Amino acid sequence: MDVLVFATSVRQKRQVSRVQNLLTKVPAIAQWNFDLEDCDNILRIEAKDISPRFIESLLQKAGIHCQELEY
């Protein structure tokens, strides 16, 4: 299982709900969560065999900025 970490433009819980609808449809994602108290509004995803670019593209199509962070 890989852990992917992204900075996002998500700032409100209603935006989290919109992202939830996208992420729950991806079978490779085991778990995900947001840290909206972090200055980068972090999205952490546990997934198997999924590209960070796929996640970035998925969220950007929904109008949400998403950029992988190196950790």
C-alpha positions in Angstrom: 0.0 0.0 0.0 1.3 3.4 -0.9 0.7 6.7 0.9 0.2 9.7 -1.3 0.2 13.2 0.1 -1.2 16.3 -1.7 -1.6 20.0 -1.1 -5.1 21.0 -2.1 -7.3 24.0 -2.4 -10.1 22.3 -0.3 -11.0 24.6 2.6 -14.5 23.7 3.6 -16.3 20.6 4.6 -18.7 20.9 1.6 -15.7 20.7 -0.7 -14.6 17.5 1.2 -18.0 16.0 0.4 -17.5 16.7 -3.3 -14.1 15.1 -3.3 -15.5 12.1 -1.3 -17.9 11.4 -4.2 -14.9 11.2 -6.6 -12.5 9.2 -4.3 -14.9 6.6 -3.2 -15.5 5.6 -6.8 -11.8 4.6 -7.2 -11.4 0.9 -6.2 -7.6 1.2 -5.7 -8.1 3.7 -2.8 -8.3 2.0 0.6 -8.5 5.1 2.7 -8.2 8.9 2.5 -8.5 11.9 4.7 -8.0 15.7 4.8 -6.2 17.8 7.3 -7.9 21.2 6.8 -6.0 22.7 9.8 -2.7 22.3 7.9 -1.7 25.4 5.8 -1.6 23.2 2.7 -5.1 21.6 3.3 -3.5 18.1 3.1 -5.1 15.2 1.4 -3.6 11.8 2.4 -4.5 8.7 0.3 -3.6 5.1 1.0 -3.9 3.2 -2.3 -2.4 0.4 -4.3 -1.0 0.9 -7.7 -2.3 4.4 -8.3 -0.5 7.3 -9.9 -0.3 10.7 -8.1 -1.0 12.3 -11.5 -4.3 10.4 -11.7 -5.4 11.9 -8.4 -4.2 15.4 -9.4 -6.1 15.1 -12.7 -9.3 13.7 -11.0 -9.5 16.6 -8.5 -8.5 19.2 -11.0 -11.3 18.2 -13.3 -13.6 18.9 -10.3 -12.1 22.4 -10.0 -9.9 21.6 -7.0 -6.2 22.4 -7.1 -4.2 19.3 -6.1 -0.4 18.9 -6.1 1.6 16.0 -4.8 4.0 16.8 -1.9 7.3 15.0 -1.4 7.8 13.7 2.1 
